[in-house]
């Protein structure tokens, strides 16, 4: 089992978004990040990412569905780059 490394909040969010390029369950995300407490992890990282529309639910009409997965919202994660 991995243990989570100390990362800044933004770095942790980027880490999660990178992992969620494919739909992932909360359990998969927790394990990947090395966390055990789903409730605090959801409050600290998942909910803010959902609120800021950086992460999407695969079943938004049923947020507590046991088959719920999360996927990065590509449209809202693009960095503004000016190529002029």
N, CA, C and O atoms as a GROMACS GRO file, in nm:
protein
  336
    1UNK      N    1   0.084  -0.118   0.000
    1UNK     CA    2   0.000   0.000   0.000
    1UNK      C    3   0.088   0.124   0.000
    1UNK      O    4   0.182   0.135   0.079
    2UNK      N    5   0.056   0.215  -0.089
    2UNK     CA    6   0.131   0.341  -0.095
    2UNK      C    7   0.092   0.428   0.023
    2UNK      O    8  -0.020   0.421   0.073
    3UNK      N    9   0.184   0.511   0.066
    3UNK     CA   10   0.150   0.613   0.164
    3UNK      C   11   0.157   0.746   0.091
    3UNK      O   12   0.242   0.766   0.004
    4UNK      N   13   0.068   0.836   0.127
    4UNK     CA   14   0.064   0.962   0.053
    4UNK      C   15   0.186   1.047   0.085
    4UNK      O   16   0.232   1.054   0.199
    5UNK      N   17   0.234   1.110  -0.019
    5UNK     CA   18   0.347   1.201  -0.004
    5UNK      C   19   0.293   1.338   0.028
    5UNK      O   20   0.182   1.374  -0.011
    6UNK      N   21   0.373   1.414   0.098
    6UNK     CA   22   0.333   1.553   0.126
    6UNK      C   23   0.335   1.630  -0.005
    6UNK      O   24   0.438   1.641  -0.071
    7UNK      N   25   0.220   1.682  -0.040
    7UNK     CA   26   0.207   1.765  -0.160
    7UNK      C   27   0.126   1.888  -0.123
    7UNK      O   28   0.046   1.885  -0.029
    8UNK      N   29   0.147   1.994  -0.196
    8UNK     CA   30   0.060   2.110  -0.175
    8UNK      C   31  -0.080   2.074  -0.225
    8UNK      O   32  -0.096   1.977  -0.300
    9UNK      N   33  -0.178   2.148  -0.184
    9UNK     CA   34  -0.316   2.122  -0.225
    9UNK      C   35  -0.327   2.120  -0.378
    9UNK      O   36  -0.389   2.030  -0.435
   10UNK      N   37  -0.267   2.220  -0.444
   10UNK     CA   38  -0.273   2.228  -0.590
   10UNK      C   39  -0.203   2.109  -0.655
   10UNK      O   40  -0.251   2.054  -0.754
   11UNK      N   41  -0.089   2.071  -0.600
   11UNK     CA   42  -0.016   1.956  -0.655
   11UNK      C   43  -0.097   1.828  -0.638
   11UNK      O   44  -0.100   1.744  -0.728
   12UNK      N   45  -0.163   1.813  -0.523
   12UNK     CA   46  -0.246   1.695  -0.499
   12UNK      C   47  -0.365   1.693  -0.596
   12UNK      O   48  -0.400   1.588  -0.649
   13UNK      N   49  -0.426   1.808  -0.618
   13UNK     CA   50  -0.538   1.815  -0.712
   13UNK      C   51  -0.492   1.779  -0.853
   13UNK      O   52  -0.562   1.706  -0.923
   14UNK      N   53  -0.378   1.829  -0.894
   14UNK     CA   54  -0.324   1.795  -1.027
   14UNK      C   55  -0.294   1.646  -1.037
   14UNK      O   56  -0.316   1.586  -1.142
   15UNK      N   57  -0.243   1.588  -0.929
   15UNK     CA   58  -0.213   1.445  -0.922
   15UNK      C   59  -0.342   1.364  -0.942
   15UNK      O   60  -0.344   1.266  -1.017
   16UNK      N   61  -0.449   1.405  -0.875
   16UNK     CA   62  -0.579   1.338  -0.886
   16UNK      C   63  -0.634   1.352  -1.028
   16UNK      O   64  -0.680   1.255  -1.087
   17UNK      N   65  -0.629   1.473  -1.082
   17UNK     CA   66  -0.681   1.497  -1.216
   17UNK      C   67  -0.604   1.417  -1.321
   17UNK      O   68  -0.662   1.367  -1.417
   18UNK      N   69  -0.475   1.406  -1.303
   18UNK     CA   70  -0.394   1.325  -1.395
   18UNK      C   71  -0.435   1.179  -1.391
   18UNK      O   72  -0.442   1.113  -1.495
   19UNK      N   73  -0.461   1.128  -1.272
   19UNK     CA   74  -0.502   0.988  -1.255
   19UNK      C   75  -0.643   0.966  -1.310
   19UNK      O   76  -0.675   0.857  -1.357
   20UNK      N   77  -0.726   1.067  -1.304
   20UNK     CA   78  -0.867   1.054  -1.345
   20UNK      C   79  -0.890   1.089  -1.491
   20UNK      O   80  -1.000   1.130  -1.529
   21UNK      N   81  -0.789   1.074  -1.574
   21UNK     CA   82  -0.811   1.090  -1.718
   21UNK      C   83  -0.905   0.981  -1.767
   21UNK      O   84  -0.976   0.999  -1.866
   22UNK      N   85  -0.906   0.870  -1.696
   22UNK     CA   86  -1.004   0.763  -1.716
   22UNK      C   87  -1.093   0.764  -1.594
   22UNK      O   88  -1.050   0.805  -1.486
   23UNK      N   89  -1.217   0.719  -1.608
   23UNK     CA   90  -1.311   0.716  -1.496
   23UNK      C   91  -1.255   0.625  -1.386
   23UNK      O   92  -1.214   0.512  -1.412
   24UNK      N   93  -1.254   0.676  -1.262
   24UNK     CA   94  -1.200   0.602  -1.147
   24UNK      C   95  -1.297   0.610  -1.031
   24UNK      O   96  -1.365   0.711  -1.011
   25UNK      N   97  -1.303   0.503  -0.954
   25UNK     CA   98  -1.385   0.502  -0.832
   25UNK      C   99  -1.311   0.577  -0.722
   25UNK      O  100  -1.190   0.599  -0.730
   26UNK      N  101  -1.386   0.616  -0.620
   26UNK     CA  102  -1.324   0.683  -0.507
   26UNK      C  103  -1.219   0.593  -0.444
   26UNK      O  104  -1.112   0.640  -0.404
   27UNK      N  105  -1.249   0.465  -0.434
   27UNK     CA  106  -1.154   0.370  -0.376
   27UNK      C  107  -1.023   0.366  -0.455
   27UNK      O  108  -0.915   0.362  -0.396
   28UNK      N  109  -1.033   0.366  -0.588
   28UNK     CA  110  -0.913   0.366  -0.672
   28UNK      C  111  -0.830   0.493  -0.650
   28UNK      O  112  -0.708   0.488  -0.641
   29UNK      N  113  -0.899   0.606  -0.642
   29UNK     CA  114  -0.830   0.734  -0.622
   29UNK      C  115  -0.762   0.736  -0.486
   29UNK      O  116  -0.647   0.778  -0.474
   30UNK      N  117  -0.833   0.689  -0.382
   30UNK     CA  118  -0.776   0.683  -0.247
   30UNK      C  119  -0.649   0.600  -0.246
   30UNK      O  120  -0.546   0.643  -0.193
   31UNK      N  121  -0.656   0.480  -0.304
   31UNK     CA  122  -0.541   0.391  -0.305
   31UNK      C  123  -0.424   0.452  -0.381
   31UNK      O  124  -0.309   0.443  -0.337
   32UNK      N  125  -0.453   0.513  -0.495
   32UNK     CA  126  -0.348   0.574  -0.577
   32UNK      C  127  -0.277   0.687  -0.502
   32UNK      O  128  -0.156   0.703  -0.512
   33UNK      N  129  -0.356   0.763  -0.426
   33UNK     CA  130  -0.300   0.876  -0.352
   33UNK      C  131  -0.246   0.836  -0.215
   33UNK      O  132  -0.178   0.915  -0.149
   34UNK      N  133  -0.274   0.712  -0.172
   34UNK     CA  134  -0.222   0.664  -0.046
   34UNK      C  135  -0.301   0.708   0.076
   34UNK      O  136  -0.247   0.715   0.186
   35UNK      N  137  -0.428   0.737   0.058
   35UNK     CA  138  -0.514   0.778   0.169
   35UNK      C  139  -0.603   0.662   0.212
   35UNK      O  140  -0.629   0.570   0.134
   36UNK      N  141  -0.649   0.667   0.336
   36UNK     CA  142  -0.739   0.565   0.388
   36UNK      C  143  -0.876   0.621   0.423
   36UNK      O  144  -0.976   0.552   0.407
   37UNK      N  145  -0.881   0.744   0.470
   37UNK     CA  146  -1.006   0.803   0.516
   37UNK      C  147  -1.081   0.868   0.400
   37UNK      O  148  -1.049   0.980   0.358
   38UNK      N  149  -1.182   0.797   0.348
   38UNK     CA  150  -1.255   0.845   0.231
   38UNK      C  151  -1.331   0.973   0.259
   38UNK      O  152  -1.337   1.062   0.174
   39UNK      N  153  -1.389   0.984   0.378
   39UNK     CA  154  -1.470   1.102   0.409
   39UNK      C  155  -1.387   1.230   0.405
   39UNK      O  156  -1.427   1.328   0.341
   40UNK      N  157  -1.274   1.232   0.474
   40UNK     CA  158  -1.192   1.353   0.477
   40UNK      C  159  -1.130   1.381   0.339
   40UNK      O  160  -1.116   1.497   0.300
   41UNK      N  161  -1.094   1.276   0.267
   41UNK     CA  162  -1.037   1.293   0.134
   41UNK      C  163  -1.140   1.354   0.040
   41UNK      O  164  -1.108   1.444  -0.039
   42UNK      N  165  -1.263   1.305   0.049
   42UNK     CA  166  -1.370   1.358  -0.036
   42UNK      C  167  -1.394   1.505  -0.004
   42UNK      O  168  -1.408   1.587  -0.094
   43UNK      N  169  -1.399   1.539   0.124
   43UNK     CA  170  -1.423   1.678   0.165
   43UNK      C  171  -1.309   1.771   0.125
   43UNK      O  172  -1.331   1.884   0.083
   44UNK      N  173  -1.187   1.721   0.138
   44UNK     CA  174  -1.070   1.805   0.113
   44UNK      C  175  -1.037   1.821  -0.035
   44UNK      O  176  -0.995   1.928  -0.079
   45UNK      N  177  -1.055   1.714  -0.114
   45UNK     CA  178  -1.013   1.718  -0.254
   45UNK      C  179  -1.126   1.697  -0.355
   45UNK      O  180  -1.142   1.777  -0.447
   46UNK      N  181  -1.203   1.591  -0.341
   46UNK     CA  182  -1.302   1.556  -0.442
   46UNK      C  183  -1.412   1.662  -0.454
   46UNK      O  184  -1.441   1.710  -0.563
   47UNK      N  185  -1.472   1.699  -0.342
   47UNK     CA  186  -1.581   1.799  -0.346
   47UNK      C  187  -1.537   1.933  -0.405
   47UNK      O  188  -1.609   1.988  -0.489
   48UNK      N  189  -1.420   1.987  -0.365
   48UNK     CA  190  -1.378   2.113  -0.429
   48UNK      C  191  -1.352   2.099  -0.580
   48UNK      O  192  -1.382   2.190  -0.656
   49UNK      N  193  -1.298   1.985  -0.622
   49UNK     CA  194  -1.275   1.963  -0.765
   49UNK      C  195  -1.408   1.954  -0.840
   49UNK      O  196  -1.420   2.003  -0.953
   50UNK      N  197  -1.507   1.891  -0.779
   50UNK     CA  198  -1.640   1.885  -0.840
   50UNK      C  199  -1.703   2.024  -0.846
   50UNK      O  200  -1.761   2.062  -0.948
   51UNK      N  201  -1.691   2.098  -0.737
   51UNK     CA  202  -1.749   2.232  -0.731
   51UNK      C  203  -1.688   2.325  -0.836
   51UNK      O  204  -1.758   2.406  -0.897
   52UNK      N  205  -1.557   2.312  -0.857
   52UNK     CA  206  -1.487   2.395  -0.955
   52UNK      C  207  -1.495   2.337  -1.097
   52UNK      O  208  -1.434   2.389  -1.190
   53UNK      N  209  -1.572   2.229  -1.111
   53UNK     CA  210  -1.596   2.164  -1.241
   53UNK      C  211  -1.469   2.114  -1.307
   53UNK      O  212  -1.461   2.109  -1.430
   54UNK      N  213  -1.370   2.077  -1.227
   54UNK     CA  214  -1.249   2.017  -1.279
   54UNK      C  215  -1.262   1.865  -1.286
   54UNK      O  216  -1.187   1.797  -1.357
   55UNK      N  217  -1.358   1.814  -1.209
   55UNK     CA  218  -1.383   1.670  -1.202
   55UNK      C  219  -1.533   1.651  -1.223
   55UNK      O  220  -1.613   1.732  -1.177
   56UNK      N  221  -1.571   1.544  -1.293
   56UNK     CA  222  -1.712   1.515  -1.317
   56UNK      C  223  -1.746   1.377  -1.262
   56UNK      O  224  -1.660   1.289  -1.255
   57UNK      N  225  -1.873   1.360  -1.225
   57UNK     CA  226  -1.923   1.229  -1.183
   57UNK      C  227  -1.975   1.157  -1.307
   57UNK      O  228  -2.028   1.220  -1.398
   58UNK      N  229  -1.960   1.025  -1.310
   58UNK     CA  230  -2.014   0.948  -1.422
   58UNK      C  231  -2.164   0.928  -1.406
   58UNK      O  232  -2.233   0.903  -1.505
   59UNK      N  233  -2.216   0.938  -1.283
   59UNK     CA  234  -2.360   0.926  -1.257
   59UNK      C  235  -2.403   1.046  -1.173
   59UNK      O  236  -2.433   1.031  -1.055
   60UNK      N  237  -2.406   1.166  -1.233
   60UNK     CA  238  -2.433   1.288  -1.155
   60UNK      C  239  -2.570   1.292  -1.089
   60UNK      O  240  -2.587   1.357  -0.986
   61UNK      N  241  -2.669   1.224  -1.148
   61UNK     CA  242  -2.802   1.226  -1.089
   61UNK      C  243  -2.812   1.138  -0.964
   61UNK      O  244  -2.912   1.144  -0.892
   62UNK      N  245  -2.709   1.056  -0.938
   62UNK     CA  246  -2.706   0.970  -0.820
   62UNK      C  247  -2.567   0.980  -0.755
   62UNK      O  248  -2.488   0.887  -0.767
   63UNK      N  249  -2.538   1.089  -0.686
   63UNK     CA  250  -2.403   1.111  -0.632
   63UNK      C  251  -2.354   1.002  -0.536
   63UNK      O  252  -2.233   0.981  -0.524
   64UNK      N  253  -2.445   0.934  -0.469
   64UNK     CA  254  -2.403   0.832  -0.371
   64UNK      C  255  -2.412   0.690  -0.425
   64UNK      O  256  -2.402   0.593  -0.349
   65UNK      N  257  -2.430   0.677  -0.554
   65UNK     CA  258  -2.437   0.545  -0.616
   65UNK      C  259  -2.306   0.469  -0.593
   65UNK      O  260  -2.198   0.526  -0.606
   66UNK      N  261  -2.316   0.342  -0.558
   66UNK     CA  262  -2.195   0.265  -0.528
   66UNK      C  263  -2.107   0.244  -0.650
   66UNK      O  264  -1.990   0.210  -0.637
   67UNK      N  265  -2.162   0.265  -0.769
   67UNK     CA  266  -2.085   0.252  -0.892
   67UNK      C  267  -2.032   0.385  -0.943
   67UNK      O  268  -1.981   0.394  -1.055
   68UNK      N  269  -2.045   0.489  -0.861
   68UNK     CA  270  -2.001   0.623  -0.899
   68UNK      C  271  -1.852   0.624  -0.930
   68UNK      O  272  -1.772   0.564  -0.858
   69UNK      N  273  -1.818   0.691  -1.037
   69UNK     CA  274  -1.677   0.711  -1.073
   69UNK      C  275  -1.657   0.857  -1.105
   69UNK      O  276  -1.753   0.931  -1.130
   70UNK      N  277  -1.534   0.897  -1.106
   70UNK     CA  278  -1.499   1.037  -1.130
   70UNK      C  279  -1.402   1.043  -1.247
   70UNK      O  280  -1.314   0.958  -1.263
   71UNK      N  281  -1.419   1.146  -1.329
   71UNK     CA  282  -1.332   1.164  -1.444
   71UNK      C  283  -1.297   1.312  -1.458
   71UNK      O  284  -1.380   1.399  -1.433
   72UNK      N  285  -1.174   1.338  -1.498
   72UNK     CA  286  -1.129   1.477  -1.515
   72UNK      C  287  -1.211   1.544  -1.625
   72UNK      O  288  -1.238   1.484  -1.729
   73UNK      N  289  -1.251   1.667  -1.601
   73UNK     CA  290  -1.326   1.745  -1.698
   73UNK      C  291  -1.224   1.818  -1.785
   73UNK      O  292  -1.177   1.926  -1.750
   74UNK      N  293  -1.192   1.760  -1.898
   74UNK     CA  294  -1.087   1.811  -1.986
   74UNK      C  295  -1.111   1.956  -2.027
   74UNK      O  296  -1.017   2.035  -2.030
   75UNK      N  297  -1.236   1.992  -2.058
   75UNK     CA  298  -1.266   2.128  -2.104
   75UNK      C  299  -1.227   2.233  -2.000
   75UNK      O  300  -1.180   2.341  -2.035
   76UNK      N  301  -1.245   2.202  -1.871
   76UNK     CA  302  -1.216   2.300  -1.766
   76UNK      C  303  -1.075   2.289  -1.712
   76UNK      O  304  -1.039   2.364  -1.622
   77UNK      N  305  -0.994   2.197  -1.764
   77UNK     CA  306  -0.858   2.180  -1.713
   77UNK      C  307  -0.752   2.231  -1.808
   77UNK      O  308  -0.633   2.224  -1.778
   78UNK      N  309  -0.795   2.282  -1.924
   78UNK     CA  310  -0.697   2.334  -2.019
   78UNK      C  311  -0.636   2.462  -1.966
   78UNK      O  312  -0.706   2.552  -1.919
   79UNK      N  313  -0.507   2.471  -1.974
   79UNK     CA  314  -0.435   2.591  -1.933
   79UNK      C  315  -0.440   2.690  -2.049
   79UNK      O  316  -0.432   2.651  -2.165
   80UNK      N  317  -0.452   2.816  -2.018
   80UNK     CA  318  -0.452   2.919  -2.122
   80UNK      C  319  -0.309   2.938  -2.172
   80UNK      O  320  -0.220   2.979  -2.098
   81UNK      N  321  -0.290   2.907  -2.298
   81UNK     CA  322  -0.159   2.921  -2.359
   81UNK      C  323  -0.174   3.009  -2.484
   81UNK      O  324  -0.256   2.981  -2.572
   82UNK      N  325  -0.096   3.112  -2.488
   82UNK     CA  326  -0.101   3.202  -2.603
   82UNK      C  327   0.019   3.171  -2.691
   82UNK      O  328   0.134   3.187  -2.648
   83UNK      N  329  -0.006   3.126  -2.814
   83UNK     CA  330   0.102   3.088  -2.903
   83UNK      C  331   0.144   3.200  -2.998
   83UNK      O  332   0.217   3.174  -3.093
   84UNK      N  333   0.100   3.320  -2.975
   84UNK     CA  334   0.135   3.432  -3.063
   84UNK      C  335   0.280   3.472  -3.047
   84UNK      O  336   0.326   3.564  -3.113
   0.00000   0.00000   0.00000
